[in-house]
Amino acid sequence: EGPGQAFPWQAFAAALCAEEPTLEGPEGALAVKPRLLLLPVVCQRNLFSLLHVVQTVVPGGCLSQLLQAVEQDSHLDPWVRTLGDLLRQGSRGEECAPPPAPLSSACQQQLMCLCRKIAQNKPEGQRKLNWCFSKQPDAAGDVVDSVLQGGKRKKGSEENLELDEEREGKKLLLEEAAFEPPETQEGWDAAGVEEEVPGEPSGDRSAQSLAGDALESSQQDAAGESRKISQAELAAEDGVSLQHSELSTPPELRILNNCCSSQLEGLCCFLQLSTCPEHLLVRFCSWLLDLTPNLSYTSATILAEQLFLQRVLSLTQPPSRHLMAALASFCSKYSQPFCRVLVAAVLREPGEGAEQTKLVCELVEECLEPDCVRLVLSQVLEVSLSEKLLPVMQAVLGRQEVLPPELFDRLVLTLCRQAPAFATSLNYAKLVTAVLTMYQSQVTPAHRSRLAAALDRSNAALKKSLQAVL
């Protein structure tokens, strides 16, 4: 810690203690755990080892938060548990264990023999372990002195400066990673995280640099594992990740069938599915097609709302090909929930522009199954007709699907009631013409008489053409 650059322990502890959803047990049950417990065991060990070294500068409240977080794990690693106990003892001001005794001469000899074997098996080890052969220390203090100074005699001042700068850069990278949003960390390049650290002479390590090395090891393990966790979460909706490199459906998606409505809504909000990139939305929808068992009606309705509703209602220009592909993919399997959520919302709020109705017309013409086409017609008949909705009805009738007698009666009755409002509408005239020609077999004399009476108030030119069809 330098002047004016104190480490943000409070934010660091809060980030590690923040809860995140995860899968637990062989059945993949949804659970919420602190981020600290989602880190790999090696990372947890390194973190608590570091905290034990720098305990005097860590605020007591931060230590308490981290210790309470690990207590939630019923299968806590024994190493981590022991380090936690030592931290508790230190925080209570209890007497610490005496420092280890200096190495005996026999231990020193064994250590040097081991270093020679390592140097023989690995050529690069010869350079790193030269301190052991360049000097034969007689006491433990000499060993420590050799470790601290031997490597420096072998290296120039410029190389030491570069290593120090690299070490500091890695520490800053970890500090930034600890407080960046999950979506920022997921974007890290894996090659950058797993880049091999250049060889360092053992003699350049003091107590402070050893703590820095533990921090660097924690960073590498945590970054690799956090990518796996984030991918599992995003793939569940995202999350997950939506950047899953495999074409097969991730097994984590089974969580969608185990969530209640409130859990699924919370998971979608946490993963920000409503704002995820559209090209990733296509991949996620393709995974949903292969998901077994199929989503329940309620779950599919929630996903349709989270994935598409805001995107469609905010359209001010034609939708992108990625969005259309995602819509078509979702509709091919879950068209009923889709119509109940999205089509109904478009019909209630057509908006200032016509992009929403154009989108619905395209889906009706190319994507929806016959039963959903009839569902869309019934939804249109439930709202007050407007000039913007007439193209939707024309698209429905253009499919020439067989309509139940009750639904066809409602259609004719609606056209008759709305006739005065469309006295000069060309689209209305086309709609009536489509009913009389495409569904000629279903038009009864009663239907014809009702339509003829309603058209008496229409524009003369339109009335003449419609009466010719009647």
C-alpha positions in Angstrom: 0.0 0.0 0.0 1.4 3.3 -1.0 0.4 6.8 0.0 -3.1 7.6 -1.4 -3.4 4.1 -2.9 -4.8 2.1 0.0 -6.3 -1.2 -1.1 -10.1 -1.1 -1.1 -10.7 -3.9 1.4 -14.3 -2.9 2.0 -15.3 -3.2 -1.7 -13.1 -6.3 -2.0 -14.9 -8.1 0.8 -18.3 -7.0 -0.4 -17.7 -8.3 -3.9 -16.6 -11.7 -2.5 -19.5 -12.0 -0.1 -22.2 -11.0 -2.7 -24.5 -13.9 -3.5 -24.9 -15.5 -6.9 -27.1 -18.3 -8.2 -25.4 -21.6 -8.8 -26.2 -25.3 -9.4 -25.8 -27.6 -6.4 -25.8 -31.4 -6.1 -26.1 -34.1 -8.8 -29.6 -33.0 -9.7 -28.4 -29.4 -10.4 -30.7 -27.7 -7.9 -30.7 -23.9 -7.9 -29.0 -22.4 -4.9 -27.6 -19.0 -3.9 -24.1 -18.8 -2.4 -21.4 -16.1 -1.8 -19.0 -15.7 -4.6 -16.2 -16.7 -2.3 -17.6 -20.2 -2.1 -17.8 -20.4 -5.9 -14.0 -19.9 -6.3 -11.9 -23.1 -6.7 -10.4 -24.5 -3.5 -6.9 -23.5 -4.5 -8.0 -19.9 -4.9 -9.7 -20.0 -1.5 -6.5 -21.3 0.1 -4.3 -18.7 -1.5 -6.7 -15.9 -0.5 -6.8 -16.9 3.2 -3.0 -17.5 3.2 -2.6 -13.9 1.9 -5.0 -12.6 4.5 -3.0 -14.3 7.2 0.2 -12.6 6.0 -1.3 -9.1 5.8 -3.8 -9.5 8.6 -2.5 -6.4 10.4 -3.6 -4.1 7.5 -7.0 -5.7 6.8 -10.0 -4.1 8.6 -11.6 -6.3 11.1 -15.1 -5.9 9.6 -13.8 -7.2 6.3 -12.3 -10.3 7.9 -15.5 -11.0 9.8 -17.5 -10.8 6.5 -15.2 -13.3 4.8 -15.2 -15.6 7.7 -19.0 -15.6 8.0 -19.2 -16.3 4.2 -17.0 -19.5 4.4 -19.0 -20.7 7.4 -22.0 -21.2 5.0 -20.2 -24.1 3.3 -21.0 -27.4 5.0 -18.1 -29.1 3.2 -15.4 -26.5 3.8 -11.9 -27.4 2.8 -9.9 -28.3 6.0 -7.0 -26.1 4.9 -9.3 -23.1 4.5 -11.0 -23.9 7.8 -7.7 -24.0 9.6 -6.6 -20.7 8.1 -9.9 -19.2 9.1 -9.4 -20.3 12.7 -5.9 -18.6 12.7 -7.5 -15.4 11.4 -10.1 -15.5 14.2 -7.4 -16.0 16.8 -5.4 -13.0 15.4 -8.5 -10.8 15.3 -9.2 -11.6 19.0 -5.7 -10.6 20.0 -4.9 -14.1 21.2 -1.2 -15.1 21.4 0.1 -16.3 18.1 2.2 -19.4 17.7 6.0 -18.9 17.9 7.9 -18.5 14.7 9.4 -21.6 13.2 12.9 -22.6 14.3 15.8 -22.0 11.9 16.7 -24.9 9.6 19.1 -27.4 11.0 22.3 -28.2 9.1 20.8 -31.6 8.1 17.7 -29.9 6.7 19.9 -27.5 4.8 21.9 -30.3 3.2 18.7 -32.1 2.2 17.4 -28.9 0.7 20.5 -28.4 -1.4 20.4 -32.0 -2.6 16.8 -31.5 -3.7 17.7 -28.4 -5.6 20.5 -30.2 -7.4 18.1 -32.9 -8.6 15.6 -30.3 -9.8 18.4 -28.5 -11.7 19.6 -31.7 -13.4 16.1 -32.7 -14.6 15.1 -29.2 -15.8 17.7 -27.1 -17.5 15.8 -23.9 -16.8 16.0 -24.8 -13.1 19.8 -24.4 -13.1 19.4 -20.6 -13.6 16.8 -20.3 -11.0 18.6 -22.3 -8.4 22.1 -21.0 -8.9 21.9 -19.3 -5.5 22.0 -22.7 -3.9 25.2 -23.7 -5.6 27.0 -20.4 -5.6 27.1 -20.3 -1.8 27.1 -22.9 0.9 25.4 -21.2 3.9 26.3 -22.4 7.3 23.2 -21.2 9.2 19.5 -20.6 8.5 20.2 -16.8 8.5 22.7 -17.3 5.7 20.2 -19.3 3.7 17.6 -16.6 3.9 20.3 -14.0 3.0 21.3 -16.1 0.0 17.7 -16.4 -1.1 17.2 -12.7 -0.9 20.4 -11.6 -2.5 21.9 -14.4 -4.7 19.5 -14.0 -7.5 20.0 -10.2 -7.6 23.7 -10.7 -8.2 22.9 -12.8 -11.3 20.5 -10.2 -12.8 21.1 -6.7 -14.0 19.2 -3.8 -12.5 17.1 -3.4 -15.7 15.7 -6.9 -15.6 14.8 -6.6 -11.9 12.9 -3.4 -12.7 11.0 -5.1 -15.5 10.0 -8.0 -13.2 8.9 -5.6 -10.5 6.8 -3.6 -13.0 5.2 -6.8 -14.3 4.4 -7.9 -10.7 2.8 -4.6 -9.9 0.7 -4.7 -13.1 -0.6 -8.2 -12.2 -1.6 -6.9 -8.8 -3.5 -4.0 -10.3 -5.2 -6.4 -12.7 -6.5 -8.5 -9.9 -7.8 -5.4 -8.0 -9.7 -4.3 -11.1 -11.0 -7.8 -11.7 -12.4 -8.0 -8.2 -14.7 -5.1 -8.7 -15.6 -5.2 -12.3 -19.1 -6.5 -13.3 -19.3 -10.2 -14.1 -20.0 -9.4 -17.8 -16.7 -7.5 -18.0 -14.7 -10.3 -16.5 -16.2 -12.8 -18.8 -14.9 -10.9 -21.8 -11.3 -11.5 -20.7 -9.2 -13.3 -23.2 -8.4 -16.7 -21.9 -4.9 -16.6 -23.4 -4.2 -13.4 -21.4 -5.3 -15.0 -18.2 -3.3 -18.2 -18.7 -0.1 -16.5 -20.0 2.9 -18.0 -18.4 4.7 -15.8 -15.9 8.4 -15.3 -16.9 10.9 -17.1 -14.7 11.9 -15.3 -11.6 15.0 -15.9 -9.5 14.0 -17.2 -6.1 16.4 -14.8 -4.5 14.2 -11.9 -5.5 11.4 -12.8 -3.2 10.9 -11.1 0.1 7.9 -11.6 2.4 5.9 -8.9 0.6 6.6 -10.4 -2.9 5.5 -13.8 -1.6 2.2 -12.3 -0.7 2.0 -10.8 -4.2 2.7 -14.2 -5.7 -0.1 -15.7 -3.7 -2.4 -12.9 -5.0 -1.3 -13.6 -8.6 -2.0 -17.4 -8.2 -5.5 -16.6 -6.8 -6.1 -14.3 -9.8 -5.3 -17.0 -12.4 -7.4 -19.7 -10.7 -10.3 -17.3 -10.0 -10.4 -16.0 -13.5 -10.4 -19.4 -15.1 -13.1 -20.7 -12.7 -15.3 -17.6 -12.8 -15.4 -18.0 -16.6 -16.8 -21.5 -16.1 -19.4 -20.4 -13.6 -20.5 -17.4 -15.6 -20.8 -19.6 -18.7 -23.0 -22.1 -16.8 -25.3 -19.3 -15.5 -25.7 -17.5 -18.9 -26.2 -20.8 -20.7 -29.1 -21.4 -18.2 -30.9 -18.5 -19.9 -26.7 -16.5 -19.2 -25.9 -16.4 -19.3 -25.1 -17.2 -18.2 -22.6 -18.3 -21.0 -24.3 -17.4 -24.2 -20.8 -17.5 -25.7 -20.8 -21.3 -25.2 -18.5 -22.7 -27.9 -20.3 -26.0 -28.3 -23.2 -26.5 -30.6 -24.9 -29.0 -28.3 -27.4 -27.8 -25.7 -25.5 -27.1 -22.4 -26.8 -29.4 -19.6 -27.1 -26.4 -17.3 -30.2 -25.4 -19.2 -32.1 -28.0 -17.3 -32.3 -25.5 -14.5 -35.1 -23.8 -16.4 -37.4 -26.7 -15.7 -36.6 -26.7 -12.0 -37.4 -23.0 -11.4 -40.7 -21.5 -10.2 -42.0 -18.4 -11.8 -40.3 -15.9 -9.4 -37.0 -17.8 -9.5 -37.0 -17.7 -13.3 -37.8 -14.1 -13.4 -35.1 -13.3 -11.0 -32.6 -15.4 -12.9 -33.5 -13.6 -16.2 -33.1 -10.2 -14.6 -29.8 -11.2 -13.0 -28.4 -12.4 -16.4 -29.9 -9.3 -18.2 -31.4 -11.4 -20.9 -33.5 -8.5 -22.2 -30.4 -6.7 -23.2 -28.0 -9.4 -24.3 -26.5 -9.1 -27.8 -28.9 -10.3 -30.6 -26.4 -12.7 -32.2 -26.1 -14.5 -28.9 -29.9 -14.5 -28.6 -30.0 -16.7 -31.7 -27.8 -19.3 -30.2 -29.7 -19.3 -26.9 -33.0 -19.9 -28.7 -31.5 -22.7 -30.7 -30.5 -24.4 -27.4 -34.1 -24.1 -26.3 -35.2 -26.1 -29.3 -33.2 -29.1 -28.2 -34.0 -28.8 -24.5 -35.7 -31.9 -23.0 -38.2 -32.0 -21.5 -39.9 -29.0 -23.1 -40.4 -25.9 -21.1 -43.6 -25.5 -19.3 -46.1 -23.0 -20.6 -45.4 -20.6 -17.7 -41.6 -20.8 -18.1 -41.9 -20.3 -21.9 -44.1 -17.2 -21.3 -41.6 -15.7 -18.9 -38.8 -16.3 -21.3 -40.7 -14.8 -24.2 -41.3 -11.7 -22.2 -37.7 -11.4 -21.0 -36.1 -12.2 -24.3 -38.3 -10.3 -26.8 -41.0 -8.0 -25.4 -38.8 -4.9 -24.8 -36.9 -5.4 -28.0 -40.0 -5.5 -30.1 -41.9 -2.7 -28.5 -38.9 -0.4 -28.8 -38.4 -1.0 -32.6 -38.1 2.1 -34.7 -36.7 0.5 -37.8 -36.9 -3.0 -39.3 -35.6 -5.7 -37.0 -32.2 -7.2 -37.6 -31.7 -10.6 -39.2 -30.5 -11.9 -35.8 -33.6 -10.8 -34.0 -35.8 -12.3 -36.8 -33.9 -15.6 -36.6 -34.3 -15.7 -32.8 -38.0 -15.0 -33.0 -38.6 -17.6 -35.7 -36.6 -20.2 -33.7 -38.6 -19.5 -30.5 -41.9 -19.5 -32.3 -41.3 -22.8 -34.0 -41.6 -24.5 -30.6 -43.3 -22.1 -28.2 -45.6 -20.2 -30.4 -48.6 -20.2 -28.0 -46.8 -18.5 -25.1 -45.1 -16.1 -27.6 -48.5 -15.0 -29.0 -50.0 -14.6 -25.5 -47.1 -12.3 -24.5 -45.7 -10.5 -27.5 -48.5 -10.3 -30.1 -51.0 -9.3 -27.4 -48.7 -6.5 -26.3 -48.3 -5.2 -29.8 -52.0 -5.2 -30.4 -52.6 -3.3 -27.2 -49.8 -0.8 -27.9 -49.3 -0.4 -31.6 -46.9 2.5 -31.0 -46.2 5.5 -33.1 -44.5 3.5 -35.9 -45.6 0.5 -37.9 -42.5 -1.7 -37.3 -44.3 -3.7 -34.6 -47.3 -4.6 -36.8 -45.0 -5.3 -39.8 -43.1 -7.7 -37.6 -46.3 -9.5 -36.4 -47.5 -9.7 -40.1 -44.2 -11.4 -41.1 -44.4 -13.9 -38.2 -48.0 -14.7 -39.1 -47.2 -15.2 -42.8 -44.0 -17.3 -42.3 -43.6 -18.7 -38.7 -46.8 -19.4 -36.8 -48.6 -22.7 -36.8 -52.3 -22.8 -37.9 -53.7 -22.9 -34.3 -51.6 -19.8 -33.4 -52.8 -18.0 -36.6 -56.3 -18.5 -35.3 -55.2 -17.3 -31.8 -53.8 -14.1 -33.3 -57.1 -13.5 -35.1 -59.1 -13.9 -31.9 -56.7 -11.5 -30.1 -57.2 -8.9 -32.9 -61.0 -9.2 -32.5 -60.7 -8.5 -28.8 -59.3 -5.0 -29.3 -60.6 -1.9 -31.0 -59.7 -2.1 -34.7 -57.5 0.6 -36.1 -55.9 1.3 -39.5 -52.6 -0.1 -38.2 -54.1 -3.4 -37.2 -55.9 -4.1 -40.5 -52.7 -5.5 -42.1 -52.5 -8.0 -39.3 -56.0 -9.3 -40.1 -55.1 -9.4 -43.8 -52.0 -11.5 -43.0 -54.1 -13.9 -41.0 -56.7 -14.3 -43.7 -54.0 -14.6 -46.3 -53.0 -17.9 -44.6 -56.4 -19.3 -45.5 -56.6 -21.4 -42.5 -59.9 -23.0 -41.6 -61.7 -20.9 -39.1 -64.1 -22.4 -36.5 -67.7 -21.2 -37.1 -67.7 -19.2 -33.8 -64.5 -17.4 -34.7 -65.8 -16.7 -38.3 -69.0 -15.3 -36.9 -67.1 -13.0 -34.6 -65.0 -11.8 -37.6 -68.0 -10.9 -39.7 -69.7 -9.2 -36.7 -66.6 -7.1 -36.0 -66.3 -6.0 -39.6 -70.0 -5.0 -39.6 -69.7 -3.0 -36.4 -66.5 -1.2 -37.4 -67.7 -0.4 -41.0 -68.6 3.3 -40.2 -65.1 4.0 -38.9 -63.5 2.7 -42.1 -65.9 4.3 -44.6 -63.1 5.5 -46.8 -60.4 2.9 -45.9 -58.9 1.0 -48.8 -57.4 -1.6 -46.4 -60.9 -2.3 -44.9 -62.3 -2.8 -48.4 -59.5 -5.3 -49.2 -60.2 -7.1 -45.9 -63.9 -7.5 -46.6 -63.1 -8.7 -50.1 -60.7 -11.3 -48.7 -63.4 -12.6 -46.4 -65.9 -12.9 -49.2 -63.5 -14.6 -51.6 -61.1 -16.7 -49.5 -63.8 -18.0 -47.2 -66.7 -18.1 -49.7 -67.7 -21.6 -48.5 -68.2 -20.3 -44.9 -70.1 -17.1 -45.8 -73.8 -17.7 -45.2 -76.7 -15.6 -46.5 -77.0 -14.0 -43.1 -73.4 -12.9 -43.3 -73.9 -11.4 -46.7 -77.0 -9.4 -45.6 -75.1 -8.0 -42.5 -72.1 -7.0 -44.6 -74.4 -5.4 -47.3 -76.2 -3.3 -44.6 -72.9 -2.2 -43.0 -71.5 -1.1 -46.4 -74.3 1.3 -47.1 -72.4 4.0 -45.3 -69.1 3.3 -47.2 -67.5 5.5 -49.9 -69.4 5.2 -53.1 -66.5 3.8 -55.1 -65.7 1.3 -52.5 -69.3 0.3 -51.9 -69.8 -0.3 -55.6 -66.8 -2.7 -55.8 -67.8 -4.5 -52.5 -71.4 -4.9 -53.6 -70.2 -6.5 -56.8 -68.4 -9.1 -54.7 -71.5 -9.6 -52.6 
